Amino acid sequence: MRRALARARFYVREFSGEAAYDRYVAHARAHDPDAEVPTRRAFERARTDAREADPREGFRCC
């Protein structure tokens, strides 16, 4: 049962994008352990701004 819940949590986090910050932090730490990593809030804000600025990600009627 615990394994099934862990898998479900994994898929929910991946689908919702919540795991993106964890992957970013792991990548940043692996490449430069002394680098300053933004907070989750700053990371999500930058991610949202980038998504909204990309015309391919915006609203399309067709």
PDB file of N, CA, C, O and CB in Angstrom:
ATOM      1  N   MET A   1       0.831  -1.196   0.000  1.00  0.00           N
ATOM      2  CA  MET A   1       0.000   0.000   0.000  1.00  0.00           C
ATOM      3  C   MET A   1       0.875   1.261   0.000  1.00  0.00           C
ATOM      4  O   MET A   1       0.594   2.215  -0.725  1.00  0.00           O
ATOM      5  CB  MET A   1      -0.945  -0.002   1.220  1.00  0.00           C
ATOM      6  N   ARG A   2       1.929   1.259   0.811  1.00  0.00           N
ATOM      7  CA  ARG A   2       2.809   2.427   0.901  1.00  0.00           C
ATOM      8  C   ARG A   2       3.473   2.701  -0.445  1.00  0.00           C
ATOM      9  O   ARG A   2       3.624   3.856  -0.844  1.00  0.00           O
ATOM     10  CB  ARG A   2       3.880   2.217   1.990  1.00  0.00           C
ATOM     11  N   ARG A   3       3.865   1.648  -1.136  1.00  0.00           N
ATOM     12  CA  ARG A   3       4.511   1.795  -2.444  1.00  0.00           C
ATOM     13  C   ARG A   3       3.546   2.406  -3.469  1.00  0.00           C
ATOM     14  O   ARG A   3       3.933   3.252  -4.274  1.00  0.00           O
ATOM     15  CB  ARG A   3       5.022   0.426  -2.945  1.00  0.00           C
ATOM     16  N   ALA A   4       2.306   1.971  -3.424  1.00  0.00           N
ATOM     17  CA  ALA A   4       1.298   2.510  -4.344  1.00  0.00           C
ATOM     18  C   ALA A   4       1.065   3.997  -4.075  1.00  0.00           C
ATOM     19  O   ALA A   4       0.921   4.783  -5.011  1.00  0.00           O
ATOM     20  CB  ALA A   4      -0.030   1.729  -4.211  1.00  0.00           C
ATOM     21  N   LEU A   5       1.027   4.378  -2.810  1.00  0.00           N
ATOM     22  CA  LEU A   5       0.845   5.792  -2.467  1.00  0.00           C
ATOM     23  C   LEU A   5       2.047   6.618  -2.893  1.00  0.00           C
ATOM     24  O   LEU A   5       1.891   7.750  -3.352  1.00  0.00           O
ATOM     25  CB  LEU A   5       0.607   5.954  -0.964  1.00  0.00           C
ATOM     26  N   ALA A   6       3.247   6.060  -2.746  1.00  0.00           N
ATOM     27  CA  ALA A   6       4.450   6.775  -3.169  1.00  0.00           C
ATOM     28  C   ALA A   6       4.442   6.988  -4.677  1.00  0.00           C
ATOM     29  O   ALA A   6       4.811   8.060  -5.157  1.00  0.00           O
ATOM     30  CB  ALA A   6       5.714   6.007  -2.746  1.00  0.00           C
ATOM     31  N   ARG A   7       4.028   5.984  -5.416  1.00  0.00           N
ATOM     32  CA  ARG A   7       3.941   6.136  -6.872  1.00  0.00           C
ATOM     33  C   ARG A   7       2.893   7.162  -7.261  1.00  0.00           C
ATOM     34  O   ARG A   7       3.121   7.984  -8.148  1.00  0.00           O
ATOM     35  CB  ARG A   7       3.621   4.798  -7.530  1.00  0.00           C
ATOM     36  N   ALA A   8       1.747   7.116  -6.601  1.00  0.00           N
ATOM     37  CA  ALA A   8       0.684   8.084  -6.899  1.00  0.00           C
ATOM     38  C   ALA A   8       1.170   9.500  -6.604  1.00  0.00           C
ATOM     39  O   ALA A   8       0.919  10.417  -7.386  1.00  0.00           O
ATOM     40  CB  ALA A   8      -0.596   7.771  -6.077  1.00  0.00           C
ATOM     41  N   ARG A   9       1.863   9.683  -5.485  1.00  0.00           N
ATOM     42  CA  ARG A   9       2.398  11.003  -5.136  1.00  0.00           C
ATOM     43  C   ARG A   9       3.401  11.471  -6.180  1.00  0.00           C
ATOM     44  O   ARG A   9       3.396  12.637  -6.571  1.00  0.00           O
ATOM     45  CB  ARG A   9       3.057  10.971  -3.748  1.00  0.00           C
ATOM     46  N   PHE A  10       4.264  10.559  -6.632  1.00  0.00           N
ATOM     47  CA  PHE A  10       5.244  10.886  -7.655  1.00  0.00           C
ATOM     48  C   PHE A  10       4.548  11.399  -8.920  1.00  0.00           C
ATOM     49  O   PHE A  10       4.921  12.444  -9.453  1.00  0.00           O
ATOM     50  CB  PHE A  10       6.112   9.658  -7.978  1.00  0.00           C
ATOM     51  N   TYR A  11       3.548  10.671  -9.395  1.00  0.00           N
ATOM     52  CA  TYR A  11       2.869  11.062 -10.627  1.00  0.00           C
ATOM     53  C   TYR A  11       2.093  12.361 -10.470  1.00  0.00           C
ATOM     54  O   TYR A  11       2.054  13.166 -11.401  1.00  0.00           O
ATOM     55  CB  TYR A  11       1.936   9.962 -11.074  1.00  0.00           C
ATOM     56  N   VAL A  12       1.486  12.578  -9.337  1.00  0.00           N
ATOM     57  CA  VAL A  12       0.758  13.826  -9.101  1.00  0.00           C
ATOM     58  C   VAL A  12       1.727  15.002  -9.088  1.00  0.00           C
ATOM     59  O   VAL A  12       1.443  16.045  -9.678  1.00  0.00           O
ATOM     60  CB  VAL A  12      -0.027  13.760  -7.769  1.00  0.00           C
ATOM     61  N   ARG A  13       2.875  14.844  -8.417  1.00  0.00           N
ATOM     62  CA  ARG A  13       3.868  15.924  -8.373  1.00  0.00           C
ATOM     63  C   ARG A  13       4.436  16.213  -9.757  1.00  0.00           C
ATOM     64  O   ARG A  13       4.642  17.376 -10.105  1.00  0.00           O
ATOM     65  CB  ARG A  13       5.004  15.566  -7.409  1.00  0.00           C
ATOM     66  N   GLU A  14       4.690  15.185 -10.547  1.00  0.00           N
ATOM     67  CA  GLU A  14       5.204  15.372 -11.902  1.00  0.00           C
ATOM     68  C   GLU A  14       4.159  16.035 -12.796  1.00  0.00           C
ATOM     69  O   GLU A  14       4.477  16.948 -13.558  1.00  0.00           O
ATOM     70  CB  GLU A  14       5.636  14.028 -12.500  1.00  0.00           C
ATOM     71  N   PHE A  15       2.929  15.579 -12.703  1.00  0.00           N
ATOM     72  CA  PHE A  15       1.861  16.121 -13.541  1.00  0.00           C
ATOM     73  C   PHE A  15       1.555  17.574 -13.205  1.00  0.00           C
ATOM     74  O   PHE A  15       1.301  18.385 -14.096  1.00  0.00           O
ATOM     75  CB  PHE A  15       0.605  15.285 -13.391  1.00  0.00           C
ATOM     76  N   SER A  16       1.578  17.898 -11.924  1.00  0.00           N
ATOM     77  CA  SER A  16       1.252  19.258 -11.497  1.00  0.00           C
ATOM     78  C   SER A  16       2.416  20.229 -11.668  1.00  0.00           C
ATOM     79  O   SER A  16       2.219  21.443 -11.632  1.00  0.00           O
ATOM     80  CB  SER A  16       0.815  19.249 -10.054  1.00  0.00           C
ATOM     81  N   GLY A  17       3.630  19.705 -11.856  1.00  0.00           N
ATOM     82  CA  GLY A  17       4.795  20.563 -12.015  1.00  0.00           C
ATOM     83  C   GLY A  17       5.471  20.907 -10.712  1.00  0.00           C
ATOM     84  O   GLY A  17       6.428  21.680 -10.700  1.00  0.00           O
ATOM     85  N   GLU A  18       4.997  20.354  -9.616  1.00  0.00           N
ATOM     86  CA  GLU A  18       5.570  20.651  -8.311  1.00  0.00           C
ATOM     87  C   GLU A  18       7.007  20.143  -8.191  1.00  0.00           C
ATOM     88  O   GLU A  18       7.802  20.718  -7.448  1.00  0.00           O
ATOM     89  CB  GLU A  18       4.710  20.042  -7.216  1.00  0.00           C
ATOM     90  N   ALA A  19       7.343  19.092  -8.897  1.00  0.00           N
ATOM     91  CA  ALA A  19       8.681  18.507  -8.815  1.00  0.00           C
ATOM     92  C   ALA A  19       9.703  19.308  -9.625  1.00  0.00           C
ATOM     93  O   ALA A  19      10.902  19.052  -9.512  1.00  0.00           O
ATOM     94  CB  ALA A  19       8.650  17.061  -9.303  1.00  0.00           C
ATOM     95  N   ALA A  20       9.268  20.254 -10.424  1.00  0.00           N
ATOM     96  CA  ALA A  20      10.182  21.030 -11.260  1.00  0.00           C
ATOM     97  C   ALA A  20      11.190  21.798 -10.414  1.00  0.00           C
ATOM     98  O   ALA A  20      12.365  21.877 -10.772  1.00  0.00           O
ATOM     99  CB  ALA A  20       9.399  21.999 -12.146  1.00  0.00           C
ATOM    100  N   TYR A  21      10.749  22.356  -9.307  1.00  0.00           N
ATOM    101  CA  TYR A  21      11.663  23.108  -8.441  1.00  0.00           C
ATOM    102  C   TYR A  21      12.703  22.183  -7.828  1.00  0.00           C
ATOM    103  O   TYR A  21      13.882  22.533  -7.757  1.00  0.00           O
ATOM    104  CB  TYR A  21      10.883  23.836  -7.331  1.00  0.00           C
ATOM    105  N   ASP A  22      12.278  21.009  -7.387  1.00  0.00           N
ATOM    106  CA  ASP A  22      13.225  20.060  -6.801  1.00  0.00           C
ATOM    107  C   ASP A  22      14.280  19.645  -7.815  1.00  0.00           C
ATOM    108  O   ASP A  22      15.459  19.538  -7.476  1.00  0.00           O
ATOM    109  CB  ASP A  22      12.491  18.825  -6.275  1.00  0.00           C
ATOM    110  N   ARG A  23      13.865  19.410  -9.060  1.00  0.00           N
ATOM    111  CA  ARG A  23      14.818  19.057 -10.114  1.00  0.00           C
ATOM    112  C   ARG A  23      15.761  20.214 -10.394  1.00  0.00           C
ATOM    113  O   ARG A  23      16.954  20.004 -10.611  1.00  0.00           O
ATOM    114  CB  ARG A  23      14.082  18.656 -11.398  1.00  0.00           C
ATOM    115  N   TYR A  24      15.235  21.437 -10.390  1.00  0.00           N
ATOM    116  CA  TYR A  24      16.058  22.619 -10.634  1.00  0.00           C
ATOM    117  C   TYR A  24      17.118  22.779  -9.546  1.00  0.00           C
ATOM    118  O   TYR A  24      18.281  23.043  -9.849  1.00  0.00           O
ATOM    119  CB  TYR A  24      15.181  23.877 -10.709  1.00  0.00           C
ATOM    120  N   VAL A  25      16.729  22.623  -8.298  1.00  0.00           N
ATOM    121  CA  VAL A  25      17.665  22.763  -7.186  1.00  0.00           C
ATOM    122  C   VAL A  25      18.744  21.686  -7.273  1.00  0.00           C
ATOM    123  O   VAL A  25      19.925  21.979  -7.086  1.00  0.00           O
ATOM    124  CB  VAL A  25      16.923  22.678  -5.834  1.00  0.00           C
ATOM    125  N   ALA A  26      18.352  20.454  -7.552  1.00  0.00           N
ATOM    126  CA  ALA A  26      19.331  19.369  -7.667  1.00  0.00           C
ATOM    127  C   ALA A  26      20.310  19.648  -8.802  1.00  0.00           C
ATOM    128  O   ALA A  26      21.509  19.412  -8.657  1.00  0.00           O
ATOM    129  CB  ALA A  26      18.622  18.019  -7.897  1.00  0.00           C
ATOM    130  N   HIS A  27      19.813  20.145  -9.921  1.00  0.00           N
ATOM    131  CA  HIS A  27      20.667  20.461 -11.061  1.00  0.00           C
ATOM    132  C   HIS A  27      21.629  21.607 -10.717  1.00  0.00           C
ATOM    133  O   HIS A  27      22.820  21.538 -11.020  1.00  0.00           O
ATOM    134  CB  HIS A  27      19.807  20.830 -12.288  1.00  0.00           C
ATOM    135  N   ALA A  28      21.104  22.650 -10.089  1.00  0.00           N
ATOM    136  CA  ALA A  28      21.939  23.803  -9.738  1.00  0.00           C
ATOM    137  C   ALA A  28      23.017  23.404  -8.740  1.00  0.00           C
ATOM    138  O   ALA A  28      24.167  23.823  -8.873  1.00  0.00           O
ATOM    139  CB  ALA A  28      21.078  24.939  -9.158  1.00  0.00           C
ATOM    140  N   ARG A  29      22.667  22.612  -7.761  1.00  0.00           N
ATOM    141  CA  ARG A  29      23.642  22.173  -6.750  1.00  0.00           C
ATOM    142  C   ARG A  29      24.694  21.247  -7.350  1.00  0.00           C
ATOM    143  O   ARG A  29      25.855  21.281  -6.940  1.00  0.00           O
ATOM    144  CB  ARG A  29      22.928  21.464  -5.594  1.00  0.00           C
ATOM    145  N   ALA A  30      24.299  20.420  -8.317  1.00  0.00           N
ATOM    146  CA  ALA A  30      25.244  19.498  -8.936  1.00  0.00           C
ATOM    147  C   ALA A  30      26.273  20.244  -9.787  1.00  0.00           C
ATOM    148  O   ALA A  30      27.434  19.840  -9.860  1.00  0.00           O
ATOM    149  CB  ALA A  30      24.498  18.474  -9.792  1.00  0.00           C
ATOM    150  N   HIS A  31      25.844  21.328 -10.427  1.00  0.00           N
ATOM    151  CA  HIS A  31      26.749  22.052 -11.312  1.00  0.00           C
ATOM    152  C   HIS A  31      27.558  23.135 -10.602  1.00  0.00           C
ATOM    153  O   HIS A  31      28.681  23.438 -11.004  1.00  0.00           O
ATOM    154  CB  HIS A  31      25.968  22.669 -12.427  1.00  0.00           C
ATOM    155  N   ASP A  32      26.990  23.713  -9.553  1.00  0.00           N
ATOM    156  CA  ASP A  32      27.707  24.731  -8.788  1.00  0.00           C
ATOM    157  C   ASP A  32      27.164  24.741  -7.363  1.00  0.00           C
ATOM    158  O   ASP A  32      26.179  25.421  -7.077  1.00  0.00           O
ATOM    159  CB  ASP A  32      27.567  26.142  -9.450  1.00  0.00           C
ATOM    160  N   PRO A  33      27.800  23.992  -6.473  1.00  0.00           N
ATOM    161  CA  PRO A  33      27.295  23.884  -5.100  1.00  0.00           C
ATOM    162  C   PRO A  33      27.208  25.215  -4.353  1.00  0.00           C
ATOM    163  O   PRO A  33      26.429  25.337  -3.408  1.00  0.00           O
ATOM    164  CB  PRO A  33      28.166  22.952  -4.327  1.00  0.00           C
ATOM    165  N   ASP A  34      27.989  26.204  -4.758  1.00  0.00           N
ATOM    166  CA  ASP A  34      27.984  27.491  -4.069  1.00  0.00           C
ATOM    167  C   ASP A  34      27.009  28.493  -4.675  1.00  0.00           C
ATOM    168  O   ASP A  34      26.873  29.607  -4.170  1.00  0.00           O
ATOM    169  CB  ASP A  34      29.364  28.074  -4.078  1.00  0.00           C
ATOM    170  N   ALA A  35      26.339  28.111  -5.738  1.00  0.00           N
ATOM    171  CA  ALA A  35      25.417  29.035  -6.405  1.00  0.00           C
ATOM    172  C   ALA A  35      24.209  29.320  -5.515  1.00  0.00           C
ATOM    173  O   ALA A  35      23.727  28.451  -4.788  1.00  0.00           O
ATOM    174  CB  ALA A  35      24.956  28.458  -7.764  1.00  0.00           C
ATOM    175  N   GLU A  36      23.740  30.553  -5.595  1.00  0.00           N
ATOM    176  CA  GLU A  36      22.550  30.932  -4.841  1.00  0.00           C
ATOM    177  C   GLU A  36      21.322  30.457  -5.606  1.00  0.00           C
ATOM    178  O   GLU A  36      21.128  30.811  -6.769  1.00  0.00           O
ATOM    179  CB  GLU A  36      22.500  32.475  -4.599  1.00  0.00           C
ATOM    180  N   VAL A  37      20.507  29.667  -4.954  1.00  0.00           N
ATOM    181  CA  VAL A  37      19.310  29.111  -5.587  1.00  0.00           C
ATOM    182  C   VAL A  37      18.120  29.955  -5.152  1.00  0.00           C
ATOM    183  O   VAL A  37      17.962  30.226  -3.962  1.00  0.00           O
ATOM    184  CB  VAL A  37      19.102  27.598  -5.207  1.00  0.00           C
ATOM    185  N   PRO A  38      17.277  30.378  -6.100  1.00  0.00           N
ATOM    186  CA  PRO A  38      16.117  31.187  -5.721  1.00  0.00           C
ATOM    187  C   PRO A  38      15.125  30.377  -4.877  1.00  0.00           C
ATOM    188  O   PRO A  38      15.116  29.147  -4.904  1.00  0.00           O
ATOM    189  CB  PRO A  38      15.417  31.732  -6.977  1.00  0.00           C
ATOM    190  N   THR A  39      14.315  31.090  -4.148  1.00  0.00           N
ATOM    191  CA  THR A  39      13.282  30.422  -3.359  1.00  0.00           C
ATOM    192  C   THR A  39      12.271  29.789  -4.299  1.00  0.00           C
ATOM    193  O   THR A  39      12.228  30.104  -5.488  1.00  0.00           O
ATOM    194  CB  THR A  39      12.585  31.416  -2.390  1.00  0.00           C
ATOM    195  N   ARG A  40      11.458  28.894  -3.754  1.00  0.00           N
ATOM    196  CA  ARG A  40      10.420  28.261  -4.579  1.00  0.00           C
ATOM    197  C   ARG A  40       9.482  29.317  -5.158  1.00  0.00           C
ATOM    198  O   ARG A  40       9.065  29.223  -6.312  1.00  0.00           O
ATOM    199  CB  ARG A  40       9.616  27.230  -3.750  1.00  0.00           C
ATOM    200  N   ARG A  41       9.157  30.313  -4.354  1.00  0.00           N
ATOM    201  CA  ARG A  41       8.245  31.366  -4.814  1.00  0.00           C
ATOM    202  C   ARG A  41       8.843  32.137  -5.997  1.00  0.00           C
ATOM    203  O   ARG A  41       8.156  32.390  -6.986  1.00  0.00           O
ATOM    204  CB  ARG A  41       7.922  32.337  -3.659  1.00  0.00           C
ATOM    205  N   ALA A  42      10.124  32.508  -5.891  1.00  0.00           N
ATOM    206  CA  ALA A  42      10.782  33.238  -6.970  1.00  0.00           C
ATOM    207  C   ALA A  42      10.905  32.360  -8.215  1.00  0.00           C
ATOM    208  O   ALA A  42      10.743  32.838  -9.338  1.00  0.00           O
ATOM    209  CB  ALA A  42      12.171  33.726  -6.520  1.00  0.00           C
ATOM    210  N   PHE A  43      11.192  31.076  -8.007  1.00  0.00           N
ATOM    211  CA  PHE A  43      11.291  30.150  -9.124  1.00  0.00           C
ATOM    212  C   PHE A  43       9.953  30.034  -9.850  1.00  0.00           C
ATOM    213  O   PHE A  43       9.901  30.102 -11.078  1.00  0.00           O
ATOM    214  CB  PHE A  43      11.755  28.774  -8.638  1.00  0.00           C
ATOM    215  N   GLU A  44       8.881  29.860  -9.097  1.00  0.00           N
ATOM    216  CA  GLU A  44       7.548  29.728  -9.708  1.00  0.00           C
ATOM    217  C   GLU A  44       7.140  31.019 -10.410  1.00  0.00           C
ATOM    218  O   GLU A  44       6.520  30.972 -11.473  1.00  0.00           O
ATOM    219  CB  GLU A  44       6.496  29.355  -8.641  1.00  0.00           C
ATOM    220  N   ARG A  45       7.478  32.165  -9.836  1.00  0.00           N
ATOM    221  CA  ARG A  45       7.150  33.450 -10.460  1.00  0.00           C
ATOM    222  C   ARG A  45       7.871  33.581 -11.796  1.00  0.00           C
ATOM    223  O   ARG A  45       7.264  33.973 -12.793  1.00  0.00           O
ATOM    224  CB  ARG A  45       7.527  34.625  -9.526  1.00  0.00           C
ATOM    225  N   ALA A  46       9.163  33.256 -11.823  1.00  0.00           N
ATOM    226  CA  ALA A  46       9.935  33.326 -13.072  1.00  0.00           C
ATOM    227  C   ALA A  46       9.400  32.330 -14.092  1.00  0.00           C
ATOM    228  O   ALA A  46       9.338  32.625 -15.285  1.00  0.00           O
ATOM    229  CB  ALA A  46      11.430  33.056 -12.804  1.00  0.00           C
ATOM    230  N   ARG A  47       9.020  31.166 -13.622  1.00  0.00           N
ATOM    231  CA  ARG A  47       8.467  30.132 -14.522  1.00  0.00           C
ATOM    232  C   ARG A  47       7.141  30.589 -15.128  1.00  0.00           C
ATOM    233  O   ARG A  47       6.894  30.393 -16.318  1.00  0.00           O
ATOM    234  CB  ARG A  47       8.266  28.797 -13.760  1.00  0.00           C
ATOM    235  N   THR A  48       6.300  31.193 -14.308  1.00  0.00           N
ATOM    236  CA  THR A  48       5.012  31.699 -14.796  1.00  0.00           C
ATOM    237  C   THR A  48       5.220  32.853 -15.766  1.00  0.00           C
ATOM    238  O   THR A  48       4.563  32.914 -16.805  1.00  0.00           O
ATOM    239  CB  THR A  48       4.126  32.149 -13.621  1.00  0.00           C
ATOM    240  N   ASP A  49       6.121  33.763 -15.440  1.00  0.00           N
ATOM    241  CA  ASP A  49       6.402  34.894 -16.332  1.00  0.00           C
ATOM    242  C   ASP A  49       6.920  34.407 -17.680  1.00  0.00           C
ATOM    243  O   ASP A  49       6.520  34.925 -18.723  1.00  0.00           O
ATOM    244  CB  ASP A  49       7.423  35.849 -15.689  1.00  0.00           C
ATOM    245  N   ALA A  50       7.797  33.425 -17.665  1.00  0.00           N
ATOM    246  CA  ALA A  50       8.340  32.886 -18.919  1.00  0.00           C
ATOM    247  C   ALA A  50       7.242  32.208 -19.733  1.00  0.00           C
ATOM    248  O   ALA A  50       7.198  32.337 -20.956  1.00  0.00           O
ATOM    249  CB  ALA A  50       9.481  31.886 -18.632  1.00  0.00           C
ATOM    250  N   ARG A  51       6.372  31.498 -19.060  1.00  0.00           N
ATOM    251  CA  ARG A  51       5.278  30.809 -19.755  1.00  0.00           C
ATOM    252  C   ARG A  51       4.312  31.820 -20.374  1.00  0.00           C
ATOM    253  O   ARG A  51       3.841  31.620 -21.494  1.00  0.00           O
ATOM    254  CB  ARG A  51       4.521  29.876 -18.783  1.00  0.00           C
ATOM    255  N   GLU A  52       4.018  32.889 -19.660  1.00  0.00           N
ATOM    256  CA  GLU A  52       3.091  33.896 -20.174  1.00  0.00           C
ATOM    257  C   GLU A  52       3.711  34.723 -21.293  1.00  0.00           C
ATOM    258  O   GLU A  52       2.992  35.236 -22.150  1.00  0.00           O
ATOM    259  CB  GLU A  52       2.637  34.810 -19.051  1.00  0.00           C
ATOM    260  N   ALA A  53       5.023  34.859 -21.299  1.00  0.00           N
ATOM    261  CA  ALA A  53       5.696  35.643 -22.334  1.00  0.00           C
ATOM    262  C   ALA A  53       5.848  34.856 -23.631  1.00  0.00           C
ATOM    263  O   ALA A  53       6.055  35.447 -24.690  1.00  0.00           O
ATOM    264  CB  ALA A  53       7.062  36.097 -21.842  1.00  0.00           C
ATOM    265  N   ASP A  54       5.751  33.551 -23.561  1.00  0.00           N
ATOM    266  CA  ASP A  54       5.922  32.703 -24.740  1.00  0.00           C
ATOM    267  C   ASP A  54       4.613  32.646 -25.521  1.00  0.00           C
ATOM    268  O   ASP A  54       3.615  32.152 -24.996  1.00  0.00           O
ATOM    269  CB  ASP A  54       6.380  31.275 -24.334  1.00  0.00           C
ATOM    270  N   PRO A  55       4.588  33.136 -26.760  1.00  0.00           N
ATOM    271  CA  PRO A  55       3.334  33.148 -27.516  1.00  0.00           C
ATOM    272  C   PRO A  55       2.812  31.745 -27.818  1.00  0.00           C
ATOM    273  O   PRO A  55       1.613  31.572 -28.038  1.00  0.00           O
ATOM    274  CB  PRO A  55       3.525  33.904 -28.812  1.00  0.00           C
ATOM    275  N   ARG A  56       3.674  30.762 -27.832  1.00  0.00           N
ATOM    276  CA  ARG A  56       3.233  29.396 -28.090  1.00  0.00           C
ATOM    277  C   ARG A  56       2.468  28.808 -26.925  1.00  0.00           C
ATOM    278  O   ARG A  56       1.694  27.868 -27.106  1.00  0.00           O
ATOM    279  CB  ARG A  56       4.412  28.524 -28.408  1.00  0.00           C
ATOM    280  N   GLU A  57       2.672  29.348 -25.723  1.00  0.00           N
ATOM    281  CA  GLU A  57       2.015  28.834 -24.530  1.00  0.00           C
ATOM    282  C   GLU A  57       0.706  29.558 -24.223  1.00  0.00           C
ATOM    283  O   GLU A  57      -0.058  29.126 -23.360  1.00  0.00           O
ATOM    284  CB  GLU A  57       2.945  28.941 -23.350  1.00  0.00           C
ATOM    285  N   GLY A  58       0.457  30.627 -24.907  1.00  0.00           N
ATOM    286  CA  GLY A  58      -0.728  31.422 -24.622  1.00  0.00           C
ATOM    287  C   GLY A  58      -1.986  30.824 -25.212  1.00  0.00           C
ATOM    288  O   GLY A  58      -1.995  29.703 -25.722  1.00  0.00           O
ATOM    289  N   PHE A  59      -3.032  31.594 -25.128  1.00  0.00           N
ATOM    290  CA  PHE A  59      -4.338  31.155 -25.614  1.00  0.00           C
ATOM    291  C   PHE A  59      -4.331  31.051 -27.137  1.00  0.00           C
ATOM    292  O   PHE A  59      -3.813  31.928 -27.827  1.00  0.00           O
ATOM    293  CB  PHE A  59      -5.444  32.123 -25.147  1.00  0.00           C
ATOM    294  N   ARG A  60      -4.898  29.997 -27.636  1.00  0.00           N
ATOM    295  CA  ARG A  60      -5.069  29.833 -29.081  1.00  0.00           C
ATOM    296  C   ARG A  60      -6.518  29.425 -29.358  1.00  0.00           C
ATOM    297  O   ARG A  60      -7.136  28.657 -28.620  1.00  0.00           O
ATOM    298  CB  ARG A  60      -4.067  28.767 -29.654  1.00  0.00           C
ATOM    299  N   CYS A  61      -7.005  29.959 -30.416  1.00  0.00           N
ATOM    300  CA  CYS A  61      -8.372  29.578 -30.764  1.00  0.00           C
ATOM    301  C   CYS A  61      -8.377  28.391 -31.719  1.00  0.00           C
ATOM    302  O   CYS A  61      -9.392  27.706 -31.851  1.00  0.00           O
ATOM    303  CB  CYS A  61      -9.116  30.763 -31.390  1.00  0.00           C
ATOM    304  N   CYS A  62      -7.252  28.143 -32.384  1.00  0.00           N
ATOM    305  CA  CYS A  62      -7.233  27.070 -33.387  1.00  0.00           C
ATOM    306  C   CYS A  62      -6.152  26.058 -33.113  1.00  0.00           C
ATOM    307  O   CYS A  62      -6.004  25.094 -33.865  1.00  0.00           O
ATOM    308  CB  CYS A  62      -7.044  27.643 -34.769  1.00  0.00           C
TER     309      CYS A  62
END
